[in-house]
Amino acid sequence: MGGLICNDLWANPCCTLMPDSHLTNKLKQLGARVVFHAVNGGRSSDPWSEVNWQFYESNLRMRARVASVYIATLDNAFPIDVRCSAPSGLVGPQREWLSRCVERGEQFLCCEIPLE
């Protein structure tokens, strides 16, 4: 297993000033089958928040597929009345959401990862 913090996984071009180092792929090369991803994204009602959400969701699914890993991702849920900055849940290596949290508020998630 491996772990990445926020932008170390998705390399948002608005925040990352260096080339994308594809750390999800590097963790796979080191033997990781599951990557835990901690996020503390900012939230707002700005129209760009929807664009960012789409970027983060697509990025998670693409990186899970390319590296053939499971990505367990979790965003900070505070404040609970504002939509999170990125989706939270478990993405499988075929780009599918195996389990997913709703977009705002604190939740608990339990999902089996089939590591055969």
PyRosetta script that sets phi, psi and omega in degrees:
from pyrosetta import init, pose_from_sequence

init()
pose = pose_from_sequence("MGGLICNDLWANPCCTLMPDSHLTNKLKQLGARVVFHAVNGGRSSDPWSEVNWQFYESNLRMRARVASVYIATLDNAFPIDVRCSAPSGLVGPQREWLSRCVERGEQFLCCEIPLE")
pose.set_psi(1, 157.9)
pose.set_omega(1, 178.8)
pose.set_phi(2, -138.3)
pose.set_psi(2, 172.2)
pose.set_omega(2, 179.0)
pose.set_phi(3, -142.6)
pose.set_psi(3, 141.3)
pose.set_omega(3, 176.5)
pose.set_phi(4, -134.9)
pose.set_psi(4, 148.8)
pose.set_omega(4, 179.4)
pose.set_phi(5, -108.5)
pose.set_psi(5, 120.9)
pose.set_omega(5, 170.9)
pose.set_phi(6, 43.1)
pose.set_psi(6, -113.0)
pose.set_omega(6, -172.1)
pose.set_phi(7, -69.4)
pose.set_psi(7, -11.1)
pose.set_omega(7, 174.0)
pose.set_phi(8, -62.1)
pose.set_psi(8, -27.5)
pose.set_omega(8, 178.0)
pose.set_phi(9, -84.6)
pose.set_psi(9, -57.4)
pose.set_omega(9, -168.6)
pose.set_phi(10, -94.4)
pose.set_psi(10, -7.1)
pose.set_omega(10, 173.8)
pose.set_phi(11, 46.7)
pose.set_psi(11, 55.4)
pose.set_omega(11, 178.4)
pose.set_phi(12, -57.2)
pose.set_psi(12, 122.8)
pose.set_omega(12, -177.4)
pose.set_phi(13, -63.2)
pose.set_psi(13, -16.9)
pose.set_omega(13, 176.1)
pose.set_phi(14, -77.8)
pose.set_psi(14, -17.1)
pose.set_omega(14, -174.8)
pose.set_phi(15, -121.2)
pose.set_psi(15, -22.6)
pose.set_omega(15, -175.4)
pose.set_phi(16, -99.6)
pose.set_psi(16, 119.5)
pose.set_omega(16, -176.8)
pose.set_phi(17, -93.5)
pose.set_psi(17, -6.7)
pose.set_omega(17, 179.8)
pose.set_phi(18, -112.7)
pose.set_psi(18, 169.0)
pose.set_omega(18, 178.6)
pose.set_phi(19, -61.9)
pose.set_psi(19, 152.5)
pose.set_omega(19, 177.6)
pose.set_phi(20, -65.0)
pose.set_psi(20, 120.7)
pose.set_omega(20, -177.4)
pose.set_phi(21, -91.5)
pose.set_psi(21, 2.0)
pose.set_omega(21, 175.8)
pose.set_phi(22, 49.3)
pose.set_psi(22, 55.0)
pose.set_omega(22, -176.2)
pose.set_phi(23, -65.7)
pose.set_psi(23, -27.1)
pose.set_omega(23, 176.6)
pose.set_phi(24, -62.0)
pose.set_psi(24, -43.9)
pose.set_omega(24, 177.7)
pose.set_phi(25, -64.4)
pose.set_psi(25, -40.1)
pose.set_omega(25, 180.0)
pose.set_phi(26, -64.9)
pose.set_psi(26, -38.9)
pose.set_omega(26, 176.8)
pose.set_phi(27, -63.8)
pose.set_psi(27, -39.5)
pose.set_omega(27, 176.9)
pose.set_phi(28, -61.0)
pose.set_psi(28, -43.9)
pose.set_omega(28, 178.9)
pose.set_phi(29, -61.4)
pose.set_psi(29, -28.3)
pose.set_omega(29, 178.0)
pose.set_phi(30, -84.6)
pose.set_psi(30, -0.7)
pose.set_omega(30, 175.9)
pose.set_phi(31, 107.6)
pose.set_psi(31, 1.4)
pose.set_omega(31, -179.7)
pose.set_phi(32, -68.7)
pose.set_psi(32, 138.4)
pose.set_omega(32, 173.0)
pose.set_phi(33, -113.3)
pose.set_psi(33, -18.5)
pose.set_omega(33, 177.4)
pose.set_phi(34, -131.7)
pose.set_psi(34, 133.5)
pose.set_omega(34, 175.9)
pose.set_phi(35, -116.5)
pose.set_psi(35, 123.0)
pose.set_omega(35, 175.2)
pose.set_phi(36, -92.3)
pose.set_psi(36, 130.2)
pose.set_omega(36, -172.2)
pose.set_phi(37, -125.3)
pose.set_psi(37, 112.2)
pose.set_omega(37, 179.5)
pose.set_phi(38, -97.8)
pose.set_psi(38, 131.3)
pose.set_omega(38, -176.4)
pose.set_phi(39, -125.4)
pose.set_psi(39, 140.6)
pose.set_omega(39, 172.0)
pose.set_phi(40, -132.3)
pose.set_psi(40, 61.7)
pose.set_omega(40, -174.4)
pose.set_phi(41, -74.4)
pose.set_psi(41, 154.1)
pose.set_omega(41, 174.8)
pose.set_phi(42, -81.0)
pose.set_psi(42, 154.0)
pose.set_omega(42, 178.9)
pose.set_phi(43, -132.2)
pose.set_psi(43, 150.7)
pose.set_omega(43, 178.2)
pose.set_phi(44, -164.2)
pose.set_psi(44, 175.2)
pose.set_omega(44, 175.5)
pose.set_phi(45, -97.6)
pose.set_psi(45, 9.6)
pose.set_omega(45, 177.5)
pose.set_phi(46, -58.9)
pose.set_psi(46, 141.5)
pose.set_omega(46, 178.9)
pose.set_phi(47, -56.0)
pose.set_psi(47, -26.6)
pose.set_omega(47, 179.4)
pose.set_phi(48, -68.2)
pose.set_psi(48, -19.7)
pose.set_omega(48, -179.6)
pose.set_phi(49, -61.2)
pose.set_psi(49, -33.7)
pose.set_omega(49, 177.2)
pose.set_phi(50, -69.3)
pose.set_psi(50, -40.5)
pose.set_omega(50, 177.2)
pose.set_phi(51, -63.2)
pose.set_psi(51, -44.7)
pose.set_omega(51, 178.3)
pose.set_phi(52, -60.6)
pose.set_psi(52, -44.5)
pose.set_omega(52, 179.9)
pose.set_phi(53, -56.1)
pose.set_psi(53, -47.9)
pose.set_omega(53, -179.4)
pose.set_phi(54, -62.3)
pose.set_psi(54, -40.5)
pose.set_omega(54, 177.5)
pose.set_phi(55, -61.6)
pose.set_psi(55, -48.6)
pose.set_omega(55, -177.4)
pose.set_phi(56, -63.4)
pose.set_psi(56, -44.7)
pose.set_omega(56, -178.9)
pose.set_phi(57, -63.9)
pose.set_psi(57, -48.1)
pose.set_omega(57, 179.1)
pose.set_phi(58, -61.5)
pose.set_psi(58, -42.1)
pose.set_omega(58, -178.4)
pose.set_phi(59, -62.2)
pose.set_psi(59, -45.6)
pose.set_omega(59, 178.1)
pose.set_phi(60, -58.2)
pose.set_psi(60, -47.5)
pose.set_omega(60, -176.9)
pose.set_phi(61, -67.1)
pose.set_psi(61, -40.7)
pose.set_omega(61, 179.2)
pose.set_phi(62, -66.9)
pose.set_psi(62, -42.9)
pose.set_omega(62, -178.7)
pose.set_phi(63, -68.8)
pose.set_psi(63, -34.9)
pose.set_omega(63, 175.4)
pose.set_phi(64, -62.5)
pose.set_psi(64, -42.5)
pose.set_omega(64, -179.3)
pose.set_phi(65, -67.9)
pose.set_psi(65, -50.0)
pose.set_omega(65, -176.9)
pose.set_phi(66, -61.6)
pose.set_psi(66, -43.0)
pose.set_omega(66, -178.6)
pose.set_phi(67, -86.0)
pose.set_psi(67, -10.7)
pose.set_omega(67, -176.7)
pose.set_phi(68, 55.6)
pose.set_psi(68, 53.2)
pose.set_omega(68, 179.0)
pose.set_phi(69, -131.0)
pose.set_psi(69, 164.7)
pose.set_omega(69, 168.9)
pose.set_phi(70, -90.8)
pose.set_psi(70, 138.6)
pose.set_omega(70, 175.7)
pose.set_phi(71, -119.9)
pose.set_psi(71, 116.6)
pose.set_omega(71, 174.0)
pose.set_phi(72, -98.1)
pose.set_psi(72, 110.5)
pose.set_omega(72, -173.4)
pose.set_phi(73, -118.9)
pose.set_psi(73, 142.6)
pose.set_omega(73, -177.3)
pose.set_phi(74, -145.4)
pose.set_psi(74, 124.4)
pose.set_omega(74, 177.2)
pose.set_phi(75, -98.0)
pose.set_psi(75, 153.8)
pose.set_omega(75, 172.5)
pose.set_phi(76, -59.1)
pose.set_psi(76, 136.5)
pose.set_omega(76, -175.4)
pose.set_phi(77, -102.0)
pose.set_psi(77, 9.7)
pose.set_omega(77, -176.7)
pose.set_phi(78, -104.5)
pose.set_psi(78, 136.7)
pose.set_omega(78, -3.0)
pose.set_phi(79, -76.3)
pose.set_psi(79, 146.5)
pose.set_omega(79, -171.1)
pose.set_phi(80, -71.3)
pose.set_psi(80, -14.0)
pose.set_omega(80, -179.5)
pose.set_phi(81, -93.1)
pose.set_psi(81, 1.2)
pose.set_omega(81, 179.6)
pose.set_phi(82, -115.5)
pose.set_psi(82, 139.4)
pose.set_omega(82, 178.7)
pose.set_phi(83, -56.6)
pose.set_psi(83, 139.5)
pose.set_omega(83, 176.0)
pose.set_phi(84, -61.3)
pose.set_psi(84, 162.0)
pose.set_omega(84, -178.5)
pose.set_phi(85, -80.5)
pose.set_psi(85, -19.7)
pose.set_omega(85, -177.9)
pose.set_phi(86, -149.9)
pose.set_psi(86, 155.7)
pose.set_omega(86, 179.3)
pose.set_phi(87, -68.2)
pose.set_psi(87, 152.2)
pose.set_omega(87, 176.9)
pose.set_phi(88, -122.2)
pose.set_psi(88, 142.5)
pose.set_omega(88, 178.1)
pose.set_phi(89, 153.4)
pose.set_psi(89, -156.6)
pose.set_omega(89, -178.8)
pose.set_phi(90, -122.0)
pose.set_psi(90, 120.6)
pose.set_omega(90, 177.9)
pose.set_phi(91, -103.6)
pose.set_psi(91, 132.2)
pose.set_omega(91, 178.9)
pose.set_phi(92, -89.8)
pose.set_psi(92, 169.6)
pose.set_omega(92, -177.1)
pose.set_phi(93, -68.3)
pose.set_psi(93, -7.7)
pose.set_omega(93, 175.2)
pose.set_phi(94, -100.6)
pose.set_psi(94, 18.7)
pose.set_omega(94, 178.1)
pose.set_phi(95, 77.6)
pose.set_psi(95, 3.8)
pose.set_omega(95, -175.0)
pose.set_phi(96, -89.7)
pose.set_psi(96, 147.8)
pose.set_omega(96, 172.1)
pose.set_phi(97, -81.3)
pose.set_psi(97, 115.3)
pose.set_omega(97, 177.9)
pose.set_phi(98, -81.6)
pose.set_psi(98, -30.0)
pose.set_omega(98, 176.0)
pose.set_phi(99, -158.3)
pose.set_psi(99, 144.6)
pose.set_omega(99, -174.3)
pose.set_phi(100, -146.7)
pose.set_psi(100, 139.6)
pose.set_omega(100, 176.5)
pose.set_phi(101, -84.5)
pose.set_psi(101, 158.1)
pose.set_omega(101, 171.9)
pose.set_phi(102, -70.3)
pose.set_psi(102, 168.7)
pose.set_omega(102, -167.4)
pose.set_phi(103, -80.0)
pose.set_psi(103, -9.0)
pose.set_omega(103, 178.4)
pose.set_phi(104, -146.6)
pose.set_psi(104, 154.2)
pose.set_omega(104, 177.9)
pose.set_phi(105, 90.9)
pose.set_psi(105, 167.7)
pose.set_omega(105, -179.9)
pose.set_phi(106, -86.9)
pose.set_psi(106, 135.9)
pose.set_omega(106, -179.6)
pose.set_phi(107, -144.7)
pose.set_psi(107, 165.5)
pose.set_omega(107, 174.3)
pose.set_phi(108, -120.4)
pose.set_psi(108, 142.8)
pose.set_omega(108, -174.9)
pose.set_phi(109, -133.1)
pose.set_psi(109, 135.3)
pose.set_omega(109, 176.7)
pose.set_phi(110, -132.8)
pose.set_psi(110, 128.4)
pose.set_omega(110, -177.8)
pose.set_phi(111, -151.8)
pose.set_psi(111, 134.9)
pose.set_omega(111, 175.8)
pose.set_phi(112, -81.0)
pose.set_psi(112, 138.4)
pose.set_omega(112, 177.1)
pose.set_phi(113, -106.7)
pose.set_psi(113, 116.6)
pose.set_omega(113, -176.3)
pose.set_phi(114, -77.5)
pose.set_psi(114, 86.1)
pose.set_omega(114, 180.0)
pose.set_phi(115, -97.0)
pose.set_psi(115, 80.8)
pose.set_omega(115, -179.2)
pose.set_phi(116, -88.9)
pose.dump_pdb("model.pdb")
